[in-house]
Amino acid sequence: MKEISIGPTLKRIRLERGLTLKVLSRLTDDKIEASNISRIENEKTGTTLDTLTVIAKALGTTASEIVKEAEGGQQVIAKPQQITYIPVLSWSQIDHWNEIKSKEIDSKAFELWLEAPRGSTSNAYGLIVTGDSMQAMTGYSFHEGCSIVVDPDKQADNHSFVIAKVTDNSYVFKQLVIDGPYRYLKSLNNSYKTIDVTTETLILGVVTAWGYGYTVNNLHPI
Protein backbone atom coordinates (compact mmCIF):
# COMPACT_ATOMS: atom_id res chain seq x y z
CA MET A 1 0.00 0.00 0.00
CA LYS A 2 1.41 3.39 -1.00
CA GLU A 3 2.17 5.72 1.88
CA ILE A 4 0.43 9.09 1.63
CA SER A 5 2.57 12.20 2.15
CA ILE A 6 0.39 14.94 3.62
CA GLY A 7 3.20 17.29 4.72
CA PRO A 8 3.48 19.26 1.46
CA THR A 9 -0.31 19.64 1.33
CA LEU A 10 -0.46 21.03 4.87
CA LYS A 11 2.36 23.44 4.14
CA ARG A 12 0.76 24.64 0.90
CA ILE A 13 -2.54 25.38 2.62
CA ARG A 14 -0.84 27.10 5.56
CA LEU A 15 1.29 29.35 3.33
CA GLU A 16 -1.69 30.12 1.10
CA ARG A 17 -3.55 31.21 4.21
CA GLY A 18 -0.60 33.41 5.18
CA LEU A 19 -0.18 31.65 8.52
CA THR A 20 3.05 31.19 10.41
CA LEU A 21 3.64 27.92 12.25
CA LYS A 22 3.10 29.75 15.52
CA VAL A 23 -0.24 31.23 14.46
CA LEU A 24 -1.44 27.87 13.14
CA SER A 25 -0.51 26.33 16.48
CA ARG A 26 -2.54 29.05 18.18
CA LEU A 27 -5.52 28.22 15.97
CA THR A 28 -5.39 24.64 17.26
CA ASP A 29 -5.88 26.13 20.74
CA ASP A 30 -2.22 25.19 21.39
CA LYS A 31 -3.07 21.49 21.12
CA ILE A 32 -0.43 20.99 18.42
CA GLU A 33 2.94 22.68 18.94
CA ALA A 34 4.46 24.69 16.11
CA SER A 35 7.56 22.48 16.15
CA ASN A 36 5.41 19.38 15.67
CA ILE A 37 3.53 20.96 12.76
CA SER A 38 6.91 21.79 11.18
CA ARG A 39 8.09 18.20 11.50
CA ILE A 40 4.87 16.93 9.92
CA GLU A 41 5.12 19.43 7.04
CA ASN A 42 8.74 18.49 6.38
CA GLU A 43 7.97 14.77 6.60
CA LYS A 44 10.26 14.23 9.56
CA THR A 45 7.46 12.54 11.46
CA GLY A 46 4.10 10.99 10.75
CA THR A 47 0.79 12.03 12.23
CA THR A 48 -2.32 10.46 13.65
CA LEU A 49 -5.83 10.99 12.37
CA ASP A 50 -6.68 12.90 15.56
CA THR A 51 -3.76 15.29 15.06
CA LEU A 52 -4.55 15.76 11.38
CA THR A 53 -8.19 16.48 12.23
CA VAL A 54 -7.17 19.22 14.69
CA ILE A 55 -4.75 20.83 12.21
CA ALA A 56 -7.26 20.58 9.37
CA LYS A 57 -9.94 22.32 11.43
CA ALA A 58 -7.50 25.11 12.27
CA LEU A 59 -6.77 25.50 8.54
CA GLY A 60 -10.47 25.71 7.76
CA THR A 61 -10.88 22.31 6.10
CA THR A 62 -11.19 18.62 6.96
CA ALA A 63 -8.76 15.72 7.30
CA SER A 64 -10.48 13.86 4.45
CA GLU A 65 -10.05 16.81 2.07
CA ILE A 66 -6.34 17.03 2.91
CA VAL A 67 -5.89 13.31 2.32
CA LYS A 68 -7.70 13.56 -1.04
CA GLU A 69 -5.35 16.31 -2.22
CA ALA A 70 -2.32 14.40 -0.97
CA GLU A 71 -3.50 11.42 -3.05
CA GLY A 72 -3.54 13.61 -6.17
CA GLY A 73 -7.06 14.94 -5.97
CA GLN A 74 -8.40 18.48 -6.22
CA GLN A 75 -6.64 21.18 -4.22
CA VAL A 76 -8.24 22.09 -0.92
CA ILE A 77 -9.96 25.47 -0.74
CA ALA A 78 -9.70 26.37 2.93
CA LYS A 79 -12.17 28.60 4.70
CA PRO A 80 -10.09 30.78 7.03
CA GLN A 81 -10.95 31.09 10.67
CA GLN A 82 -11.41 34.59 11.97
CA ILE A 83 -8.96 35.81 14.58
CA THR A 84 -10.45 38.39 16.92
CA TYR A 85 -8.68 40.76 19.27
CA ILE A 86 -9.64 42.20 22.62
CA PRO A 87 -8.48 45.45 24.23
CA VAL A 88 -6.10 45.54 27.17
CA LEU A 89 -7.64 47.62 29.94
CA SER A 90 -5.90 49.47 32.71
CA TRP A 91 -6.89 48.13 36.13
CA SER A 92 -8.80 51.33 36.79
CA GLN A 93 -10.97 50.68 33.73
CA ILE A 94 -12.32 47.33 34.96
CA ASP A 95 -15.30 48.96 36.68
CA HIS A 96 -16.14 50.85 33.49
CA TRP A 97 -15.80 47.94 31.03
CA ASN A 98 -19.54 47.51 30.55
CA GLU A 99 -19.86 51.18 29.70
CA ILE A 100 -16.83 51.10 27.40
CA LYS A 101 -17.93 48.06 25.38
CA SER A 102 -21.49 49.41 25.02
CA LYS A 103 -20.03 51.95 22.60
CA GLU A 104 -18.31 51.26 19.31
CA ILE A 105 -14.68 50.63 20.25
CA ASP A 106 -12.15 52.49 18.13
CA SER A 107 -8.99 50.43 17.58
CA LYS A 108 -6.99 53.55 18.43
CA ALA A 109 -8.71 53.91 21.81
CA PHE A 110 -6.48 51.24 23.34
CA GLU A 111 -2.72 51.04 23.04
CA LEU A 112 -2.57 47.27 23.45
CA TRP A 113 -4.70 44.44 22.05
CA LEU A 114 -4.57 40.68 22.61
CA GLU A 115 -5.44 37.82 20.34
CA ALA A 116 -8.58 36.34 21.86
CA PRO A 117 -8.53 32.58 22.46
CA ARG A 118 -11.26 30.67 20.66
CA GLY A 119 -14.25 30.27 22.92
CA SER A 120 -13.86 33.74 24.41
CA THR A 121 -17.09 35.65 24.85
CA SER A 122 -17.71 39.18 23.59
CA ASN A 123 -17.20 40.48 27.14
CA ALA A 124 -13.59 39.27 27.44
CA TYR A 125 -10.79 41.79 27.94
CA GLY A 126 -7.08 41.86 28.69
CA LEU A 127 -5.02 43.06 31.63
CA ILE A 128 -1.32 43.41 32.36
CA VAL A 129 -0.16 41.69 35.55
CA THR A 130 1.36 43.95 38.18
CA GLY A 131 3.44 42.90 41.18
CA ASP A 132 4.81 39.48 42.08
CA SER A 133 1.95 37.95 44.08
CA MET A 134 1.19 35.44 41.32
CA GLN A 135 4.75 34.29 40.74
CA ALA A 136 5.52 30.74 41.81
CA MET A 137 8.58 28.51 41.99
CA THR A 138 6.82 25.67 40.15
CA GLY A 139 3.72 25.23 38.00
CA TYR A 140 1.87 28.24 36.68
CA SER A 141 3.64 31.53 37.31
CA PHE A 142 2.48 34.97 36.20
CA HIS A 143 5.31 37.49 36.13
CA GLU A 144 4.83 41.21 36.27
CA GLY A 145 4.21 42.54 32.78
CA CYS A 146 2.62 39.43 31.32
CA SER A 147 -0.77 39.65 29.62
CA ILE A 148 -3.87 37.82 30.83
CA VAL A 149 -7.30 37.35 29.25
CA VAL A 150 -10.26 37.83 31.59
CA ASP A 151 -13.71 36.51 30.70
CA PRO A 152 -16.53 37.78 32.93
CA ASP A 153 -18.95 35.21 31.49
CA LYS A 154 -16.95 32.14 32.50
CA GLN A 155 -17.91 30.26 35.66
CA ALA A 156 -15.30 30.40 38.44
CA ASP A 157 -14.61 26.98 39.91
CA ASN A 158 -12.23 25.62 42.50
CA HIS A 159 -8.63 26.56 41.53
CA SER A 160 -9.76 28.97 38.80
CA PHE A 161 -7.57 32.03 38.39
CA VAL A 162 -9.79 35.05 38.83
CA ILE A 163 -9.99 38.83 38.97
CA ALA A 164 -11.85 39.95 42.08
CA LYS A 165 -12.88 43.16 43.78
CA VAL A 166 -12.28 42.83 47.50
CA THR A 167 -13.58 44.64 50.56
CA ASP A 168 -11.23 47.63 50.28
CA ASN A 169 -12.49 48.19 46.70
CA SER A 170 -9.16 47.13 45.21
CA TYR A 171 -8.80 44.66 42.35
CA VAL A 172 -6.74 41.50 42.77
CA PHE A 173 -5.57 38.66 40.56
CA LYS A 174 -5.67 35.45 42.62
CA GLN A 175 -6.53 31.77 42.57
CA LEU A 176 -9.95 30.89 43.93
CA VAL A 177 -9.90 28.01 46.42
CA ILE A 178 -13.12 26.34 47.53
CA ASP A 179 -12.75 24.14 50.60
CA GLY A 180 -16.16 22.90 51.67
CA PRO A 181 -18.09 25.92 52.96
CA TYR A 182 -14.97 28.10 52.87
CA ARG A 183 -13.83 30.18 49.89
CA TYR A 184 -10.68 32.24 49.73
CA LEU A 185 -8.34 33.92 47.27
CA LYS A 186 -4.81 32.57 47.20
CA SER A 187 -1.61 34.05 45.82
CA LEU A 188 0.87 31.74 44.09
CA ASN A 189 3.63 33.57 45.92
CA ASN A 190 3.54 32.09 49.43
CA SER A 191 4.79 35.32 51.00
CA TYR A 192 1.32 36.82 50.49
CA LYS A 193 -1.61 36.13 52.81
CA THR A 194 -4.84 34.57 51.57
CA ILE A 195 -7.97 36.71 51.33
CA ASP A 196 -11.29 35.40 52.61
CA VAL A 197 -14.17 35.58 50.15
CA THR A 198 -17.02 37.42 51.85
CA THR A 199 -20.44 38.59 50.77
CA GLU A 200 -18.77 41.84 49.71
CA THR A 201 -16.24 40.11 47.43
CA LEU A 202 -17.03 40.29 43.73
CA ILE A 203 -15.57 37.74 41.31
CA LEU A 204 -15.35 39.82 38.15
CA GLY A 205 -14.02 37.24 35.71
CA VAL A 206 -12.02 34.09 35.11
CA VAL A 207 -8.54 34.27 33.63
CA THR A 208 -8.61 31.99 30.59
CA ALA A 209 -5.25 32.66 28.93
CA TRP A 210 -1.91 34.37 29.46
CA GLY A 211 1.24 35.28 27.56
CA TYR A 212 3.53 38.06 26.42
CA GLY A 213 3.00 40.49 23.57
CA TYR A 214 -0.22 40.18 21.57
CA THR A 215 -0.40 36.36 21.64
CA VAL A 216 -1.63 34.38 24.60
CA ASN A 217 -1.73 30.70 25.57
CA ASN A 218 -4.83 28.88 26.71
CA LEU A 219 -4.87 28.34 30.44
CA HIS A 220 -6.14 25.19 32.10
CA PRO A 221 -6.01 25.75 35.88
CA ILE A 222 -4.43 22.93 37.89
Steps between C-alpha positions, in 0.01 A plus 500: 500500500641839400576733788326837475714811552282774647781735610528697174121538487485639854782741427340620176170574672670672794713725277202577277314609811795720597542324834823454689559173684446683827166648394380164368593346834297772670202417279513142629451649848866406565415130473764450230837669552652701217810279504285190452312658209838583342618141532178373342525750212862406434423128522729446796220331690164345429169604648189343642149553372415691819792739450421547132136572585602774746742661252249475216232674706744779584573539127130521422459160334469131586743210534328314215543795262871522584545128441319525164735775382803309625382202292496719188148633520366854475676770700340591830328838518526590867253723677708718733414531864454850630745622761351758734677737735404644835616825661738509794346708777674685777401366842309820566283435194365165623202663672416689181534209254126457452468867415803492270390196298144635464646754258672431171863437594753686288816294445700812585328536838723233653876480470515123541287217360513124556413214273186352652505124560227309320201460726539847649177691544438853374551630855861379530780752550871507575706620794870535573616328819652726763708395800637158590214347700424249224856385442577145607806277518324216316190456285315801368677829563384844389783752493452872514438633151341189354161522330190317621157453342204548734155368411218627723258243356700193601404312816761514778569158647738364759860594403387741227719806459278802544480878514314612811397821670560467872370681806735799472374556142833394351536253214706184542617216279490179706414132495158412636505212749178333611537280807159376607307802629812718491614708202815706484734668254853365493820648362748269327776683683491352851625823657153650449207431732177344376187714476168369628212518254215684670158617392667825394753327272421518130646245258522708184633242256700185440848518352493272196836567334834671553815591310729778386447743215178469300482118507377302796490132597190318614496446873373185666513556878658218701 
